[in-house]
Every structure is written in C-alpha cells, then in structure tokens.
Amino acid sequence: MRQHESWADAKALRQFFDHLSDAVLLLDPRARITFANTAALRCLPCETGMPLAQLRALLGDTALQWVQQRVGAAVGVDRPGAPALAVTLPDGRAAQLVWQVLDATHSALCMQFAPAPAADTAPASLCTDLSDPGVAELVRVFWKSPFPATLQDSDYRIVDVNAAYLEFSGYTRERLIGIDPLEPQPKEDRDANRVARPRPAAGTNG
C-alpha cells in the first residue's frame, strides 16, 4: 500500500469486496458511501458520495440508525466490529447486516438480503494481490466474520465459502463447491430467484 493511502483505498481490498456475492458499502466517518461493490450496485440505488441516509426508504429506520450509531462511535477505535443485525426491511424482505471498521476513516457495511470446515484464511483467488500484510489481515478478518459469504465465478458457481455460510446453509463445504447457490433452495424460490438474478458482464466474477 502506498504511503498516505487508506486501507479502504487499497486496490486489492476493493477487488476482494467486488468478488463477494453479497452487497458491501464502504462508509466514511459521516456515513457517506465511498465505494459500493458490484453486488451492491446490482441491488441498491446507490453511488459514491451518497449519504447512507438516502437509502432510508429501502433499509428502514432500524437498520439505518444501527449503522449510523456504530459509525459515529468508531472514531479513534481500533477496528471494532458489531454482532450481526437481523432485520426486516420496509419491503418485507429479511436481511442480515454486518459492520466492521477498516481504518481510521472507513468502515464496511456488508448486507445479505435473504431468502437466502472452511479455512481460517480467505482463498487466494479473492484478490489478485494479498502481498500487503495489512490488506491480507483485513481480508482475513472479513472472511472470518459472522457474515455468510460466498465467492462465485461468472456463471454463479460457488468457488469458496466461509465458515459462517456453512453454518447458515447447513451444508458441508465439499457439497457446496461447484454448485449454483440456488440449487439447494426450494423449487419455487429457486425458479423465482433465477429469473430475477441479473447476469454479470462477460469476463467478470460474481
């Protein structure tokens, strides 16, 4: 990482977030969005520079206040995290939120929108460069968080999962690798979710 560069600005860390299948927003100390990964851009009307408060109609008051309180209390604290928050969104969907400080100026909000033994270290394929020990440590912490996360290829086949996803799904890692994550779902949910799922651009990982 270059001198004066924030961990949240590091290219390898952003590549890691872009490879996650769930929505990730990076926030500054004023809870403004400084980065949204590909999954977030697919499912949220968000853009860089937008205050998180502008997503109130989608996230609801409970989720928004939960994040804002943690962002406001994080100044000067060494990488605190918070237990995951399970919440029902205004549109009736269930969601799970996980929040984690990245550095003195950025935190990450990871969101899984529901009707949906792993190694302790993140798979090397998550980033093109984990040579920076600080970035590698942040990736390790994120991968070991209580937030279920999957790494998928461009055809939505699972390449790797973290321990939280194993607990969430009830399947073994060997059973999940190589399958479409819709496969274990009930047929009616699987068909509906497949129709609603956007196709990634050619040459990208989902």
N, C-alpha and C positions, 0 to 999 in steps of 0.2 A: 504494500500500500504506500502511495506517495505521501511525503510529508504534508501535513495540514489536511489530508483527506480524511473524511469521516468514514467509519466502518460502513455506514449505510450508503456511502457513495461508491464503495468498492465494487468493481465490475463483477468479480467472482460471486460476491454475495447476492447481487441482483440477479445474476444468472441462476443461482440456486433457487431464489424465490420464484423465478419465471418457470422453473421446472416442476414446481409443486402444483398439484391438481386443484388445490383449494385457494380461495381468494386471500391475498396478502396486501395490506396497505402499510406503507411506511409513513410515520407521522412525525412532525416537528414538535417542539415544546408547546406550541399553540394549537395543537391538534389539527394542523393542516396537512393535506396529503402531499408528500414529496415523491412518492413512487407508488404505482399500482402494478401488480404482476399481471400476466396475461389472463389468468383465471378471473381476477377481479374486474378487469376491463370487459370480460365477457358477460358478467352478471350484475355489475353495478354501474350506474350512470355517473362515473367519477372521472376526474382528470387531475393532473398535477397542479398544485396551488389551491385546490378547492378545500375549504374548511370542512372537516368531517361533519359538522353540524348541518351541512346542506343535504346529508343523507338521512336526516331525522325521519322523514316520511317512510323511508324504507327500513331503517334499523329500529325505530321506535325510541321512546324516551328512556326506557330502562337500559338498553344496550348503549345508547349514546352517553348517558350520564356515567355509566360504569367505566367506559373508556376515558372520558374526559377527567374523571376523578383520578384515575391512575396516571394519566399523562401529567396532570398538574402536580401530583405528589412525587413524581420521579426525578425532579431536578436535583442534581448532586448525589443521587443514589447510585450505587454500583450494581447495575444490571438486575434490578428486581424483576420478578415476574408476578403472575397472579394466577390463582386457580381458574380453570376454565369456567365460563359462564354459559349455562344453557338457557336459552330464551326463546320465546315465541314472537316472531316478527309481526308487524301490523297486518301483513297479508296472510297470516295464519301458518306460515312455514316455521318449522323448528330450526334453530341454528345454534351452533356452539362457537363461542368466541374465546380466543387465547391471546393474551397481550404479553409482550416481552420487550424490555429495554435493550437497545442495541449499543448505544453510546450516550454521551452527554447531551446530544442534540436530536436523537432519533429513537423511536420505538416502533415495534411492528405489531400490527393487529392482524391476526390470522382468523379467517372465518370459514366455517363449514356449514353449508346450507343443507339440512337434512331432507329427507327421505333418501339419506344415505348412511422359535425365539430369534427376533431381529437383532442385528449387530448394534452395539452402542455408538458406533460411528456412522456418519452418513456415507452412502455409497459414493465412490469416486466420480461416477457419471453425473452426479448432481451439478457439478461445476467443471469448467474447463481448467480452472486453476485454484487449487487449495493450498498453494505453497506459502501464502501468508498465514502465519500461525494464529493471528487474531481473527481473521476471517474463518479459518478452519474451526476455531473454537466456537464461534458464533453459530456456524452451521451445525456443529455437534450438539450444542445446547438446544437449538431449534428442533433438530431431528429427534432429540430425546424428550421433548416437551410432551405434555398430556394431550396435545392436539393430534388427532389421527391424520396422517399424511401419506400420500402415495406419490410415487414417481411413475409417469406413464409415457409411452412412446407416442408417435404421431398417429397411431391407429387406436389410441386409448388402451393399449395393453399394459398391464401393470409390470413395471420393471423392478420396483422395490417398494417396500412398505416399512413404516416404523413400528415400534412396539405398541404404541397407542392404537394404531389401526388394527393390529392383531386382536387386541382386547375388545375394540369396538365391534369388529366383524365376527369374532368367534372362530375364524378360520386360521389354519397354520400358514406360515409364510410360504411353504412349498406348494400349498394348494392355490395360493393367490397369484404367484408369479406367472406371468404369461397370459392371464385371462383378462377379459374385459370386466371392469368392476361392476357393470350392470348384470353380469351373468348370475351372481348369487341372489339377486333381487327377485321378489315375486313377479310372475309373468306380466301382470297388469301394470306394475310400476316400471318394469324393465322396458316394455314397449313404449310407454309414455315418455320415459326419460330419454330413450334412444331417439325418438322423434324430435324432442326439444333440444337435444345436445348439438351445439354448433360444431362444425368441422374445422379443425385447425388449418392454418395456412400451410401449403406444401413446404416440407422441409423443416417444420417446427416440431418441438416436443410438447406434449400436453401434460 
